[in-house]
């Protein structure tokens, strides 16, 4: 018997053909346009939004919210700011608005803020009178810094404030008088409460008339505290020994000088 031997090659598993990427050259324009488009979107959209805001009638001033006081009415402020109505809110200058309001004698300042989309909020700060200044037959309101506010109307009832009498306010600093009043209020508030009149004798010298003591006090700036403390120590003795006193001078360091009433004959 003949045996036929057939030799076969071992089977090889199926091999997947490797993908070979095509080497197409990328266009230079495509490479440039992509970041350029991103930049346009990044810058252009906010710029367009900004232009829309600056030109949109949505942000035109329409609403005024005003808080005023007794001397400065809300109606006056609204009328004064009417010229700004219809202007674009973002272009309004708050400094210009405040400067316009400060032309009123009784306005010492203003808190102003924009309220988007179309509002303006104004809070008026009024000047507070703390005394009356009398000179040349006229009376003026003055603030705590000694600055004149406005003339007292002859038809107006004078308020219960200290009257500062001065011959010429141009030659004497009224602020010095306010310093003396402040010192008196700090050292002897009950004496300050009874202070009715104050006469300016010189740049630093003043005559005080208070209901708390039965005679005028002569004081100077910088010596009010020491003078009042000395007078309080000797006041019972002065009232006991002297029936009437023209004035008590407290302008000298460590001294209380009594000016007796001079009687004729």
C-alpha positions as CSV (number, residue, x, y, z in Angstrom):
1,X,0.0,0.0,0.0
2,X,1.3,3.3,-1.0
3,X,0.9,6.2,1.6
4,X,0.7,9.7,0.2
5,X,2.0,12.3,2.5
6,X,0.8,15.8,2.0
7,X,2.5,18.6,3.9
8,X,0.5,21.7,4.5
9,X,1.5,25.1,5.8
10,X,0.2,26.2,9.2
11,X,-2.8,28.4,9.0
12,X,-2.2,32.1,9.5
13,X,-4.8,34.1,11.3
14,X,-6.5,36.9,9.4
15,X,-4.5,40.2,9.6
16,X,-6.4,43.4,9.5
17,X,-4.9,45.9,7.1
18,X,-3.4,48.9,8.8
19,X,-5.0,52.2,8.1
20,X,-2.7,54.6,6.5
21,X,-3.6,58.2,7.0
22,X,-3.7,60.3,3.9
23,X,-1.0,63.0,4.0
24,X,-3.1,65.9,2.8
25,X,-1.5,69.3,3.4
26,X,-3.7,71.5,5.7
27,X,-4.6,74.9,4.2
28,X,-2.8,77.9,5.8
29,X,-6.0,80.0,5.6
30,X,-8.0,77.4,7.6
31,X,-5.3,77.4,10.3
32,X,-5.5,81.2,10.5
33,X,-9.2,81.7,10.3
34,X,-10.0,79.5,13.3
35,X,-8.2,81.6,16.0
36,X,-9.3,84.8,14.2
37,X,-12.9,83.8,14.4
38,X,-12.5,83.0,18.1
39,X,-10.9,86.4,18.7
40,X,-13.7,88.2,16.9
41,X,-16.3,86.4,19.0
42,X,-14.3,87.2,22.2
43,X,-14.0,90.9,21.5
44,X,-16.8,91.6,19.1
45,X,-19.7,90.4,21.2
46,X,-18.8,92.5,24.3
47,X,-18.1,95.5,22.1
48,X,-21.4,95.2,20.4
49,X,-23.2,94.8,23.7
50,X,-21.4,97.9,25.0
51,X,-22.4,99.9,21.9
52,X,-26.0,98.8,22.4
53,X,-26.0,99.9,26.0
54,X,-24.5,103.3,25.2
55,X,-27.1,103.9,22.4
56,X,-30.1,102.2,23.8
57,X,-33.1,104.3,24.9
58,X,-33.6,101.8,27.7
59,X,-30.9,103.7,29.7
60,X,-32.2,107.2,29.3
61,X,-32.9,109.0,32.6
62,X,-36.6,108.9,33.4
63,X,-37.0,108.4,37.1
64,X,-35.8,110.8,39.8
65,X,-35.9,109.7,43.5
66,X,-35.2,112.7,45.7
67,X,-34.9,112.9,49.5
68,X,-34.7,116.4,50.8
69,X,-35.3,118.4,54.0
70,X,-37.1,121.3,55.5
71,X,-35.2,124.1,53.8
72,X,-34.6,122.4,50.5
73,X,-37.8,120.7,49.1
74,X,-37.9,117.7,46.9
75,X,-39.8,119.7,44.3
76,X,-37.0,122.3,44.1
77,X,-34.4,119.5,43.5
78,X,-36.6,117.8,40.9
79,X,-37.1,121.0,39.1
80,X,-33.4,121.8,39.2
81,X,-32.5,118.4,37.7
82,X,-35.3,118.4,35.1
83,X,-32.7,119.4,32.5
84,X,-31.0,116.1,32.8
85,X,-34.1,114.0,32.1
86,X,-33.9,112.3,28.8
87,X,-30.1,112.2,28.8
88,X,-28.3,108.8,28.8
89,X,-27.7,107.7,32.3
90,X,-24.2,106.4,31.8
91,X,-23.0,109.7,30.3
92,X,-24.3,111.8,33.2
93,X,-21.6,113.4,35.4
94,X,-22.5,113.1,39.1
95,X,-20.0,115.9,40.0
96,X,-21.8,118.3,37.6
97,X,-25.1,117.4,39.2
98,X,-23.8,117.9,42.7
99,X,-22.1,121.2,41.7
100,X,-25.5,122.5,40.4
101,X,-27.2,121.6,43.7
102,X,-24.6,123.2,45.8
103,X,-25.6,126.6,44.5
104,X,-28.5,126.5,46.9
105,X,-27.5,128.3,50.1
106,X,-28.9,125.5,52.4
107,X,-27.3,122.5,50.6
108,X,-24.1,121.4,52.2
109,X,-23.7,118.3,50.1
110,X,-25.5,115.6,48.2
111,X,-25.3,111.8,47.9
112,X,-26.1,110.9,44.3
113,X,-26.0,107.5,42.6
114,X,-27.3,106.0,39.3
115,X,-29.9,103.3,39.5
116,X,-30.0,101.2,36.4
117,X,-31.6,101.1,34.0
118,X,-33.1,104.6,34.0
119,X,-33.1,106.1,37.5
120,X,-31.2,108.7,39.6
121,X,-31.2,108.7,43.4
122,X,-30.5,112.0,45.2
123,X,-30.2,112.5,48.9
124,X,-29.7,116.2,49.8
125,X,-27.6,117.0,52.9
126,X,-28.8,120.3,54.4
127,X,-26.6,122.7,56.3
128,X,-27.5,123.0,59.9
129,X,-27.6,126.5,61.6
130,X,-26.1,126.5,65.0
131,X,-26.1,130.3,65.7
132,X,-27.2,133.7,64.4
133,X,-24.7,136.3,63.3
134,X,-25.7,139.9,63.8
135,X,-23.9,142.8,62.0
136,X,-24.8,146.0,60.3
137,X,-28.4,145.7,61.6
138,X,-28.9,142.3,59.8
139,X,-29.0,138.7,61.1
140,X,-27.6,135.7,59.3
141,X,-27.7,132.0,59.9
142,X,-24.3,130.4,60.4
143,X,-23.2,126.8,60.5
144,X,-20.8,125.0,62.9
145,X,-17.8,126.3,60.9
146,X,-18.9,129.9,61.3
147,X,-19.9,130.3,57.6
148,X,-22.9,132.4,56.8
149,X,-25.7,130.4,55.3
150,X,-28.5,132.9,54.5
151,X,-29.9,136.1,55.7
152,X,-32.8,135.9,58.2
153,X,-36.0,137.1,56.6
154,X,-37.5,140.0,58.5
155,X,-40.9,138.2,58.3
156,X,-39.4,135.1,59.8
157,X,-39.4,134.5,63.6
158,X,-35.8,134.2,64.8
159,X,-35.1,130.6,66.1
160,X,-33.8,130.0,69.6
161,X,-30.1,130.1,68.7
162,X,-27.1,131.9,70.1
163,X,-26.7,135.4,68.7
164,X,-23.2,136.4,67.8
165,X,-22.8,140.1,67.7
166,X,-19.9,141.4,65.7
167,X,-19.1,144.9,64.3
168,X,-17.3,143.6,61.1
169,X,-17.2,139.9,60.3
170,X,-14.5,140.6,57.7
171,X,-12.0,141.6,60.5
172,X,-12.9,138.8,62.9
173,X,-13.0,135.1,62.3
174,X,-16.5,133.9,63.2
175,X,-15.0,130.3,63.4
176,X,-13.2,131.4,66.5
177,X,-16.5,132.2,68.1
178,X,-17.8,128.8,67.2
179,X,-14.7,127.2,68.8
180,X,-15.5,129.0,72.1
181,X,-19.1,127.8,72.0
182,X,-17.9,124.3,71.3
183,X,-15.5,124.4,74.3
184,X,-18.2,125.8,76.6
185,X,-20.5,123.0,75.6
186,X,-17.8,120.4,76.3
187,X,-16.8,121.9,79.7
188,X,-20.2,123.2,81.0
189,X,-23.1,122.0,78.8
190,X,-25.7,123.5,81.1
191,X,-24.0,126.9,80.7
192,X,-23.9,126.5,77.0
193,X,-27.6,125.6,77.0
194,X,-28.4,129.0,78.7
195,X,-26.1,130.9,76.3
196,X,-28.2,133.7,74.8
197,X,-25.7,136.1,73.3
198,X,-22.1,136.4,72.4
199,X,-20.3,139.6,71.6
200,X,-17.0,139.5,69.7
201,X,-14.5,141.9,71.3
202,X,-11.5,141.0,69.2
203,X,-9.9,138.2,67.2
204,X,-9.7,136.0,70.3
205,X,-11.8,137.8,72.9
206,X,-15.5,137.3,73.6
207,X,-18.2,138.3,76.0
208,X,-20.7,135.6,76.9
209,X,-24.2,136.2,78.3
210,X,-25.7,133.0,79.8
211,X,-28.7,132.5,82.0
212,X,-26.6,130.0,84.1
213,X,-24.7,132.8,85.9
214,X,-25.9,136.3,86.8
215,X,-23.1,138.2,85.1
216,X,-21.4,138.2,81.7
217,X,-18.2,136.2,81.2
218,X,-15.1,137.4,79.3
219,X,-13.3,134.6,77.7
220,X,-10.6,134.0,75.0
221,X,-10.0,131.1,72.7
222,X,-7.8,128.4,74.3
223,X,-8.7,129.4,77.8
224,X,-12.3,128.5,78.1
225,X,-11.9,125.2,79.9
226,X,-9.4,126.5,82.5
227,X,-11.4,129.7,83.1
228,X,-14.7,127.9,83.6
229,X,-13.1,125.4,86.0
230,X,-11.6,128.2,88.1
231,X,-14.9,130.2,88.1
232,X,-16.8,127.1,89.4
233,X,-14.5,126.9,92.4
234,X,-15.0,130.5,93.3
235,X,-18.6,131.0,92.2
236,X,-20.3,130.5,95.6
237,X,-17.9,132.9,97.2
238,X,-18.4,135.5,94.5
239,X,-22.2,135.3,94.8
240,X,-21.9,135.6,98.6
241,X,-19.5,138.5,98.8
242,X,-20.7,140.5,95.8
243,X,-24.3,141.5,95.3
244,X,-23.9,142.6,91.7
245,X,-21.0,142.1,89.3
246,X,-20.5,143.9,85.9
247,X,-18.5,140.9,84.5
248,X,-16.0,138.2,85.4
249,X,-12.9,138.1,83.3
250,X,-11.5,134.6,82.7
251,X,-8.9,135.5,80.1
252,X,-5.9,135.4,82.4
253,X,-4.2,132.2,83.3
254,X,-5.1,131.0,86.9
255,X,-7.0,134.2,87.6
256,X,-10.6,135.1,88.0
257,X,-10.9,138.9,87.7
258,X,-14.1,140.4,89.0
259,X,-15.3,143.7,87.4
260,X,-17.6,145.4,89.9
261,X,-20.4,147.7,88.9
262,X,-19.5,151.3,89.0
263,X,-22.1,153.4,90.5
264,X,-22.2,157.1,89.9
265,X,-21.9,159.5,92.9
